[in-house]
Amino acid sequence: MRKHHKKLVLALFSLVTVVFSATDPNDFAILKAFREGLENPELLEWPADGDDDPCGLSWKHVFCSGSRVTQIQVQNMSLKGTLPQNLNQLTKLQRLGLQRNQFTGALPSLSGLSELQSVYLDFNQFDSIPSDCFDGLASLQFLALDANNFNASTGWSFPEGLQDSAQLTNLSCMSCNLAGPLPYFLGALSSLQNLRLSGNNLSGEIPASFKRSTSLRNLWLNNQNGGGLSGTLDVVTTMDSVNVLWLHGNQFTGTIPESIGNLTVLQDLNLNGNKLVGFVPDSLAKMPLEHLDLNNNQLMGPVPNFKATEVSYASNAFCQSTPGVPCAPEVMALLEFLGSLNYPSILVSSWTGNDPCSWLGLACHNGNVNSIVLPSSNLSGTLSPSVAKLGSLIQIKLGSNNLSGQVPENWTSLTSLKTLDLGTNNISPPLPKFADTVNVVTVGNPLLTGGSPSNPNPSPGSGRSGSPPSNPSSPTKGTGSSPGDSSEPVKPKRSTLVAIIAPVASVAVVALLAIPLSIYCYKKRKDTFQAPSSLVIHPRDPSDSDNTVKIVVANNTNGSASTITGSGSASRNSSGVGESHVIEAGNLVISVQVLRNVTKNFASENELGRGGFGVVYKGELDDGTKIAVKRMESGVISSKAIDEFQAEIAVLSKEAEGKDLSYVDLEDSKSSIPARPTGFAESFTSADGR
């Protein structure tokens, strides 16, 4: 009897164990579907069919609490297949570790798993992700999605449902095909400490929500494909809790803010491969970083003495290659001027090194910058007082840009300045008083005349320029007036018809008279001037009371010569030579054929030397005047070369003051051949050959 009693107790105990160990049927069904979706389920080493108690028998890689599945950990097992789309019915799931396998297909939604704390899905082959995937994950702390090509053709972005995961501390989605702007809500996740989003297709600026983040320790936004992230670094320099900041391989612009020195716990800063400009701030140079990478930017000025343990700064625009060696004073002044213009890319790419004489828009004399010529260069910003440090400046031409602010008062200290052209900008008053010897051009600055700011470079078709002004004589109706309530009497139709026909008839009569007259004048002019065979230019004669320029033209028909004189301007047309102008300052534009004749077609035996734009040739005009001609080579003809050559001409013209010198521009329809002043070779020579 006692024996049978023992057997009964044992049987009842076994029954109770089975009842209380049995896995939730729904959880078991999902695990079964998980196994059936695999191509190689044997790698799981789960029992064969018929064993429906994963929790009671402790299946490998499955962890339970009572009868409910709380964890699935199958990482790095080379599993292949798809996942059941009802995975989110494991309502007690806390940890899901599927990383480093070969799962494919659509990632199932995890929405509603309120107890889920960690999700590792990285390094698989999932191809899509549902929009509600992260809804309701209130306990989520770790999420890893790296190396999954989600939505390959369009890319994707974190759904807004993720913003409710207030406990999220680690978010990693490197090379997961994220596209578009960085979601604003990510910066507002107060618990987020590690954000790793490298190798995606993110674009736009870092949202302002990241400003003054107090939790973020590691921020990896590097190596974005396509355009990459852009904007300035202003936001990240306020994140004083960040320890590692990787921003390399993007399109960040502007300067490195001085406030970056406020990141006192920062140890690793990588800014390689952006478009950062300007000086390296002293605060950054003094930071005791473990690693600092500034390679491949457009940083300027001297290389500072960095305190970082490991630092690199190759492929920038520094004026020196050795840390601590200063730039030339003129270089520093010009770089400050460049900064006030917001570092325009057209100049940043040219203004490199420690020799400004080779920079775009500048010209030098005796090694000193004497001209800044940058009209119509789409410049914006303000005018820097540092320009006053360039004591050799003769001309500053910055017309037709979008410059604003006042002209610095200390510019009036430029004693050599002759021309200051600031026309067609948005310069503000007051305008400093320059010496009477300075030609100051300010036309087209509405603020100087009490107007409103304007756009000096309106886009074509904008309608601002070229639109006809309203007729001041036309009546203007009051507010709310309509054709029906006008107080003016209605004019008779006959008067209206006369008003239309009369102007048309007048124009027709004028046209009938003007056309024959124009033909007559043209024929008379053509008959009067014949193609000349030679052209002699006489420099201004200081002893001449009229101080005129004389041009002797020998005709090839009868050998006669005509003389054009004038202190103003005149012109001479012919089919043989083109057009010659006597310009008010005494400068001339003459046919290139004359220069070919006097230099023996630019023969090598007439070569005097070579300059920055081409070869200088000697020649002698018909009246015995010796000249030197600098012929610009076609390979250097560009907008930069023309601007710099004009600056050189301005310098030469200044040197010619008080001397018996002049200069000419020589051009034809095929080429432009600028010339140095008459009688000028490598040194000045007077017009009579001395």
C-alpha positions in Angstrom: 0.0 0.0 0.0 2.8 2.4 0.9 4.5 1.5 -2.3 1.5 2.4 -4.4 1.2 5.7 -2.5 4.7 6.6 -3.4 4.1 5.9 -7.1 1.0 8.1 -7.0 2.8 11.0 -5.4 5.6 10.8 -8.0 3.1 10.7 -10.9 1.3 13.8 -9.5 4.6 15.6 -9.1 5.6 14.9 -12.7 2.2 16.1 -13.9 2.5 19.4 -12.0 6.0 19.9 -13.5 4.7 19.4 -17.0 1.8 21.8 -16.4 3.9 24.5 -14.9 6.9 24.1 -17.4 4.9 24.0 -20.6 5.8 26.9 -23.1 3.1 29.3 -24.0 1.5 27.7 -27.1 1.7 31.0 -29.1 5.4 31.5 -28.3 6.1 27.9 -29.3 4.3 28.4 -32.6 6.4 31.4 -33.4 9.6 29.6 -32.6 8.5 26.7 -34.8 7.9 29.2 -37.6 11.3 30.7 -36.9 12.9 27.2 -37.4 10.9 26.4 -40.5 12.0 29.6 -42.2 15.7 28.6 -42.1 17.6 26.8 -44.9 19.9 25.3 -42.3 17.8 24.8 -39.1 20.1 22.0 -38.0 22.6 24.6 -36.8 20.2 25.5 -34.0 20.3 22.0 -32.6 16.7 22.3 -31.4 14.9 19.0 -30.7 12.9 17.2 -33.4 9.2 17.8 -34.0 7.0 16.6 -31.2 8.9 18.4 -28.5 6.8 21.4 -27.8 8.4 22.7 -24.6 11.3 25.1 -25.5 11.1 26.6 -22.0 10.8 23.4 -20.1 13.6 21.5 -21.8 15.8 24.6 -22.3 16.2 24.7 -26.0 19.6 26.1 -27.0 19.7 29.9 -27.7 16.2 30.3 -26.2 15.6 31.8 -22.7 12.4 32.0 -20.9 10.7 33.4 -17.8 8.2 30.8 -16.7 6.3 29.8 -19.8 7.2 32.9 -21.9 10.1 33.4 -24.2 12.2 36.4 -23.2 15.4 36.0 -25.3 16.5 34.6 -28.6 20.3 34.6 -29.0 21.5 33.1 -32.3 24.3 35.6 -33.2 27.1 34.6 -35.5 25.8 31.2 -36.5 25.7 31.5 -40.3 21.9 31.0 -40.3 20.2 31.5 -43.7 16.5 32.3 -44.3 13.7 34.6 -43.4 12.1 35.6 -40.2 8.4 35.1 -39.3 6.5 38.3 -39.8 4.6 37.8 -36.5 7.7 37.9 -34.4 6.2 40.8 -32.4 3.7 38.4 -30.9 6.4 37.3 -28.5 5.1 39.9 -26.2 7.5 39.2 -23.3 10.6 39.4 -25.5 13.3 41.4 -23.9 16.5 40.7 -26.0 16.8 39.7 -29.6 20.2 38.8 -30.9 20.3 37.9 -34.6 23.5 39.7 -35.6 26.1 38.4 -38.0 24.0 35.8 -39.9 22.6 35.8 -43.4 18.9 36.5 -42.8 17.2 37.9 -45.8 13.9 39.4 -46.9 11.8 41.9 -45.0 12.5 42.7 -41.4 9.4 41.9 -39.3 7.8 44.7 -37.3 8.7 44.8 -33.6 5.9 47.2 -32.8 4.3 46.8 -29.4 7.1 44.9 -27.7 7.1 47.2 -24.7 9.5 45.0 -22.7 12.1 44.8 -25.5 15.4 46.2 -24.3 18.0 45.3 -26.9 17.8 44.5 -30.6 20.8 43.4 -32.6 20.1 42.8 -36.3 23.4 44.1 -37.7 25.4 42.4 -40.4 22.6 40.5 -42.2 20.9 40.9 -45.5 17.5 42.3 -44.7 16.2 44.3 -47.7 13.3 46.3 -46.2 12.0 47.7 -42.9 8.4 48.5 -42.1 7.4 52.0 -41.1 6.0 50.9 -37.8 8.9 48.7 -36.9 9.9 50.6 -33.7 6.5 51.8 -32.5 5.8 51.3 -28.8 9.3 50.2 -27.8 9.2 52.0 -24.5 12.0 50.0 -22.9 14.4 49.9 -25.8 18.0 50.7 -24.9 20.2 49.2 -27.6 19.4 49.1 -31.3 21.9 47.9 -34.0 21.0 47.7 -37.7 24.4 48.1 -39.3 25.3 46.6 -42.7 21.7 45.9 -43.9 20.8 47.4 -47.3 17.3 48.5 -46.3 15.2 49.8 -49.2 18.1 49.7 -51.6 16.5 51.8 -54.4 15.1 54.7 -52.3 16.8 54.6 -48.9 15.0 55.2 -45.7 15.0 57.2 -42.5 14.3 56.4 -38.9 10.5 56.4 -38.4 9.1 58.9 -35.9 7.9 56.1 -33.7 11.5 55.7 -32.5 11.3 59.0 -30.7 9.1 57.4 -28.0 12.1 55.1 -27.0 13.2 57.6 -24.3 15.6 55.1 -22.7 17.6 54.5 -25.9 21.3 54.9 -25.1 23.0 53.1 -28.1 21.8 53.5 -31.7 24.0 52.1 -34.5 23.0 52.0 -38.1 26.3 52.2 -40.1 26.0 51.4 -43.8 22.3 50.7 -43.6 21.2 52.9 -46.5 19.8 55.8 -44.5 19.0 58.8 -46.7 17.9 62.4 -46.4 18.4 64.7 -43.5 19.3 63.6 -40.0 16.0 63.3 -38.1 15.4 66.1 -35.7 14.1 63.9 -32.9 17.5 62.1 -32.5 19.0 65.2 -30.9 16.2 65.3 -28.4 16.7 61.7 -27.1 17.9 62.7 -23.6 19.5 59.2 -22.9 21.3 58.8 -26.1 25.0 58.3 -25.5 26.3 56.6 -28.7 25.1 57.5 -32.2 26.9 55.7 -35.0 25.5 56.5 -38.5 28.7 56.3 -40.7 28.6 55.3 -44.3 25.1 56.3 -45.3 23.5 58.8 -47.6 22.6 61.5 -45.1 22.5 65.1 -46.3 21.7 68.6 -45.0 22.8 70.2 -41.7 23.1 68.7 -38.2 19.8 69.7 -36.6 19.7 72.3 -33.9 18.2 69.7 -31.5 21.7 68.4 -31.0 22.8 71.8 -29.6 24.0 71.6 -26.0 23.5 67.8 -25.8 24.5 66.7 -22.3 24.4 62.9 -22.9 26.0 62.2 -26.2 29.5 60.6 -25.9 30.3 59.2 -29.3 29.0 60.8 -32.5 29.9 59.1 -35.8 28.6 60.8 -38.9 31.5 60.2 -41.2 31.8 59.1 -44.8 28.4 59.9 -46.1 27.9 59.1 -49.7 26.6 61.5 -52.3 26.6 65.1 -51.2 27.1 64.3 -47.5 26.3 66.4 -44.5 26.9 70.1 -44.9 26.6 73.4 -43.0 28.9 74.7 -40.3 30.3 73.1 -37.2 28.5 75.6 -34.8 26.1 73.0 -33.4 28.7 70.3 -32.6 30.9 72.8 -30.8 28.2 73.1 -28.1 28.0 69.4 -27.3 30.3 69.6 -24.3 29.8 65.9 -23.3 31.1 64.4 -26.6 34.3 62.3 -26.4 34.6 61.1 -29.9 33.5 63.2 -32.9 33.9 61.8 -36.4 32.7 64.1 -39.1 35.2 63.2 -41.9 34.1 62.6 -45.5 31.4 65.2 -45.6 30.8 68.7 -47.0 31.0 70.8 -43.9 31.9 74.4 -44.7 32.9 77.6 -42.9 35.5 78.1 -40.3 36.3 76.0 -37.2 34.7 78.0 -34.4 36.8 79.2 -31.6 34.2 77.7 -29.3 35.4 74.2 -30.1 37.8 74.7 -27.2 34.8 74.3 -24.9 34.7 70.6 -25.6 36.8 69.8 -22.6 36.3 66.0 -22.6 36.9 65.6 -26.4 39.7 63.1 -27.2 39.2 62.2 -30.8 38.3 64.7 -33.5 38.3 63.8 -37.2 37.5 66.6 -39.7 39.3 65.0 -42.7 37.9 65.6 -46.2 35.5 68.5 -45.7 35.5 72.1 -47.0 36.6 73.9 -43.9 38.3 77.3 -44.4 40.1 80.0 -42.5 42.6 79.9 -39.7 42.9 77.0 -37.2 41.6 78.6 -33.9 44.0 78.8 -31.0 41.6 77.0 -28.8 41.8 73.9 -31.0 45.6 74.1 -31.2 45.7 74.1 -27.4 43.4 71.1 -26.9 45.2 68.0 -25.4 43.5 65.6 -27.8 44.6 62.0 -28.4 43.9 62.2 -32.1 43.3 65.2 -34.5 42.8 64.8 -38.2 42.5 68.0 -40.3 43.7 66.6 -43.7 42.1 67.6 -47.0 40.4 70.8 -46.2 41.1 74.4 -47.2 42.5 75.7 -43.9 44.7 78.8 -44.2 47.3 80.8 -42.4 50.2 79.5 -40.3 50.3 75.9 -39.0 50.0 76.2 -35.2 52.0 74.2 -32.6 49.4 71.6 -31.7 49.1 70.0 -28.3 47.4 66.9 -29.7 49.3 63.6 -29.3 48.6 62.5 -32.8 47.8 65.2 -35.4 47.8 65.4 -39.2 47.0 68.4 -41.5 48.1 67.6 -45.0 46.5 68.9 -48.2 45.4 72.3 -46.9 46.2 75.9 -48.0 48.5 76.8 -45.1 51.1 79.5 -46.0 53.9 77.5 -44.4 54.6 73.8 -43.9 56.4 74.1 -40.6 54.4 74.5 -37.4 54.9 77.8 -35.7 56.3 79.7 -38.7 54.3 82.9 -39.4 52.9 84.0 -42.7 54.1 87.1 -44.5 52.3 90.2 -43.2 50.6 90.9 -46.5 49.3 87.3 -46.6 47.8 87.7 -43.1 46.1 91.0 -44.1 44.7 89.5 -47.3 43.4 86.4 -45.5 41.6 88.6 -43.0 40.1 90.4 -46.0 39.1 87.1 -47.4 37.4 86.1 -44.2 35.3 89.3 -44.2 34.1 88.2 -47.7 32.9 84.9 -46.2 35.7 82.9 -47.9 34.3 82.8 -51.5 35.3 79.5 -53.1 36.6 81.2 -56.2 39.3 82.9 -54.1 39.9 80.1 -51.6 41.1 77.8 -54.3 43.6 80.3 -55.5 44.8 82.1 -52.4 47.2 79.5 -51.2 50.8 79.6 -50.0 52.9 82.5 -48.9 53.2 84.5 -52.2 50.1 86.7 -52.9 51.5 87.9 -56.2 50.3 84.8 -57.9 46.8 84.9 -56.4 43.6 85.5 -58.4 42.6 89.2 -58.6 45.8 90.6 -57.2 48.8 92.2 -58.9 52.2 93.2 -57.5 55.0 95.6 -58.1 58.4 95.0 -56.7 57.0 92.1 -54.6 54.3 94.2 -53.0 50.5 93.9 -53.7 49.4 97.1 -55.4 46.1 96.1 -56.9 43.0 94.2 -55.9 40.8 93.8 -58.9 37.7 91.6 -58.3 34.7 93.2 -60.1 31.6 91.1 -60.8 33.0 88.2 -58.7 29.8 87.4 -56.8 31.4 88.6 -53.6 29.4 89.1 -50.4 30.3 90.2 -46.9 31.9 93.3 -45.6 35.2 95.2 -46.2 38.0 94.4 -43.8 40.1 97.1 -42.0 43.1 94.7 -42.7 43.3 96.1 -46.2 44.8 99.3 -44.8 47.9 97.2 -44.0 48.6 96.9 -47.7 50.5 100.2 -48.0 51.4 99.8 -51.7 47.8 99.6 -53.0 47.2 101.7 -56.0 43.8 100.5 -57.0 40.9 98.5 -55.4 38.2 97.5 -57.8 35.3 95.6 -56.2 32.4 96.9 -58.2 29.2 94.9 -59.1 29.3 92.6 -56.2 27.1 92.2 -53.1 29.2 93.9 -50.5 27.6 95.5 -47.5 28.6 97.5 -44.4 30.7 100.6 -44.2 34.0 101.4 -45.8 36.6 101.2 -43.0 37.9 104.6 -41.9 41.5 103.4 -41.9 41.4 102.8 -45.7 42.0 106.6 -46.0 45.6 105.9 -44.8 46.4 104.2 -48.1 48.6 107.0 -49.4 49.4 105.4 -52.8 45.7 104.7 -53.6 44.5 106.2 -56.8 41.3 104.3 -57.6 38.6 102.9 -55.2 35.7 101.4 -57.2 32.9 100.1 -55.0 30.1 100.8 -57.5 26.9 98.7 -57.6 27.0 97.2 -54.1 25.2 97.8 -50.9 27.7 99.9 -49.0 26.3 101.8 -46.0 27.1 105.4 -45.0 29.0 107.2 -43.8 31.7 107.2 -46.5 35.1 108.2 -45.2 36.8 111.3 -46.7 39.6 110.2 -49.1 42.3 112.4 -50.5 41.5 114.4 -53.7 43.9 112.2 -55.6 41.7 109.1 -55.1 39.0 108.4 -57.7 36.2 107.0 -55.5 33.4 105.3 -57.4 30.2 104.6 -55.4 27.5 104.9 -57.9 24.9 102.1 -57.6 24.9 102.0 -53.8 21.4 102.9 -52.8 22.1 103.1 -49.1 24.6 105.9 -49.7 21.8 108.0 -51.2 19.1 107.1 -48.7 17.6 104.2 -50.6 17.0 100.6 -49.8 19.4 97.7 -50.3 19.4 96.2 -53.7 20.6 93.1 -55.5 23.5 94.2 -57.7 23.3 90.9 -59.6 19.6 90.2 -60.3 18.8 86.9 -61.9 17.8 87.0 -65.6 14.1 87.4 -66.0 13.5 88.6 -62.4 11.7 91.6 -63.7 13.5 94.1 -61.6 15.8 95.4 -64.2 14.6 96.4 -67.6 11.0 96.8 -66.7 9.6 100.0 -68.1 8.8 102.8 -65.5 5.2 103.7 -65.0 4.0 106.7 -67.0 4.0 109.6 -64.6 1.3 111.4 -66.5 -1.1 108.4 -66.3 -3.8 108.8 -63.7 -3.6 106.6 -60.7 -6.8 105.2 -59.3 -7.5 105.2 -55.6 -7.8 102.1 -53.5 -10.8 100.0 -54.5 -11.5 101.9 -57.7 -12.8 100.0 -60.7 -13.5 100.9 -64.3 -17.1 101.3 -63.5 -16.7 104.0 -60.8 -14.1 106.1 -62.5 -15.0 109.8 -62.4 -13.3 110.5 -65.8 -15.6 110.9 -68.8 -15.4 108.3 -71.5 -13.5 109.4 -74.5 -15.0 109.1 -77.9 -13.8 106.2 -80.1 -12.6 108.6 -82.8 -10.2 110.4 -80.4 -8.8 107.1 -79.3 -8.2 106.0 -82.9 -6.4 109.3 -83.7 -4.2 108.9 -80.6 -3.1 105.5 -81.9 -2.6 106.3 -85.5 -0.7 109.6 -85.1 2.4 108.2 -83.3 2.6 105.3 -85.7 2.5 107.6 -88.7 5.1 109.9 -87.2 7.5 106.9 -86.7 6.9 105.8 -90.3 7.8 109.3 -91.7 10.9 109.5 -89.6 12.0 106.1 -90.7 11.5 107.0 -94.4 13.8 110.0 -94.0 16.4 108.3 -91.7 17.0 105.2 -93.8 18.2 107.0 -97.0 20.2 109.5 -94.9 22.0 106.6 -93.1 22.8 104.9 -96.4 24.3 108.2 -97.7 26.4 108.8 -94.6 27.7 105.3 -94.6 28.8 105.4 -98.3 30.4 108.8 -97.8 32.3 107.6 -94.7 33.4 104.5 -96.6 34.6 106.5 -99.5 36.4 109.0 -97.3 38.5 106.5 -95.4 40.6 103.9 -97.2 42.5 101.0 -95.7 45.8 102.4 -94.4 49.0 100.6 -94.9 50.8 102.0 -91.9 49.8 103.7 -88.7 52.1 105.9 -86.6 51.2 106.9 -83.0 53.0 109.9 -81.6 53.0 110.1 -77.8 51.8 113.2 -76.0 54.2 116.1 -76.3 54.5 117.9 -73.0 55.6 121.1 -74.9 52.4 121.0 -77.0 49.9 123.5 -75.5 47.0 121.4 -76.6 48.7 118.3 -75.2 47.1 116.2 -77.9 47.8 112.7 -79.2 48.6 112.5 -82.9 48.0 109.5 -85.2 49.4 109.6 -88.7 47.7 107.2 -91.1 49.3 106.5 -94.5 46.8 105.4 -97.1 47.7 102.6 -99.5 45.9 104.2 -102.5 47.8 107.4 -103.1 50.3 107.5 -100.3 48.7 110.5 -98.7 48.5 110.7 -94.9 45.8 112.0 -92.6 46.4 113.1 -89.1 43.9 112.6 -86.2 44.5 114.7 -83.1 42.6 115.1 -80.0 42.7 115.3 -76.2 39.3 113.7 -76.0 38.5 110.7 -78.2 38.3 110.0 -81.9 38.0 106.9 -84.0 39.3 105.6 -87.3 37.5 102.9 -89.3 38.8 100.8 -92.1 38.5 97.3 -93.4 42.2 96.8 -93.4 43.2 97.8 -89.9 40.0 97.6 -88.0 39.3 100.3 -85.5 41.7 102.7 -83.7 40.6 104.7 -80.7 42.3 107.7 -79.1 41.2 107.4 -75.4 41.0 110.4 -73.1 44.0 109.3 -71.0 46.1 109.0 -74.1 45.7 105.2 -74.4 45.2 103.7 -77.8 43.8 100.6 -79.4 45.4 99.9 -82.8 45.5 97.1 -85.3 47.7 94.1 -84.5 48.9 94.2 -88.1 51.0 97.3 -87.4 52.6 95.5 -84.5 53.3 92.5 -86.7 55.1 94.8 -89.2 57.3 96.6 -86.7 58.2 93.4 -84.8 58.8 91.4 -88.0 55.8 89.3 -87.2 57.1 88.8 -83.7 60.3 87.3 -84.9 62.6 85.6 -82.4 65.5 88.0 -83.1 63.3 90.8 -81.8 62.7 89.1 -78.5 63.7 91.1 -75.5 62.6 88.7 -72.7 59.8 86.8 -71.2 57.3 87.9 -68.5 54.4 86.5 -66.5 52.0 86.6 -69.5 54.2 86.0 -72.5 57.1 87.3 -74.6 58.3 90.9 -74.9 59.4 92.0 -78.5 61.1 95.2 -79.6 60.0 97.2 -82.6 60.3 100.6 -84.4 57.4 102.6 -85.8 57.6 104.5 -89.1 58.5 107.7 -87.3 61.5 106.1 -85.5 59.7 105.6 -82.2 61.1 102.5 -80.4 58.5 100.4 -78.7 58.3 97.1 -76.7 55.3 94.8 -77.1 54.3 92.1 -74.7 52.4 89.4 -76.5 50.0 87.4 -74.3 50.2 83.7 -75.0 46.9 82.0 -75.8 47.4 79.5 -73.0 47.1 82.1 -70.3 44.2 84.1 -71.7 41.5 83.8 -69.0 39.4 86.2 -66.9 42.0 86.0 -64.2 44.8 86.8 -66.7 42.9 89.7 -68.2 42.1 91.2 -64.7 45.7 90.9 -63.6 47.1 92.3 -66.8 44.8 95.3 -66.4 46.2 95.8 -62.9 49.7 95.7 -64.4 48.7 98.4 -66.9 47.4 100.6 -64.1 50.8 100.3 -62.4 52.7 101.1 -65.5 50.5 104.1 -66.2 51.3 105.4 -62.7 55.0 105.0 -63.4 54.6 106.9 -66.6 53.4 110.0 -64.8 55.8 112.8 -65.3 57.8 110.8 -67.9 57.6 110.9 -71.7 55.8 107.5 -71.8 52.5 106.1 -73.0 51.0 102.6 -73.5 48.6 100.9 -75.9 46.3 98.0 -75.9 46.6 96.0 -79.1 43.8 93.7 -80.4 42.1 92.3 -83.4 39.1 90.0 -84.0 41.1 86.9 -83.3 43.4 87.7 -80.4 44.1 90.3 -77.8 47.8 91.4 -77.5 48.3 93.8 -74.6 51.4 95.9 -74.8 53.6 97.5 -72.1 54.0 101.3 -72.3 55.6 102.6 -75.4 59.4 102.5 -75.0 59.1 100.0 -72.1 61.1 96.7 -72.0 62.4 95.2 -68.8 63.1 98.8 -67.7 61.4 102.1 -68.7 62.8 103.8 -71.8 61.7 107.2 -73.0 59.7 107.7 -76.2 62.7 109.1 -78.1 64.7 106.0 -77.5 66.8 107.0 -74.5 
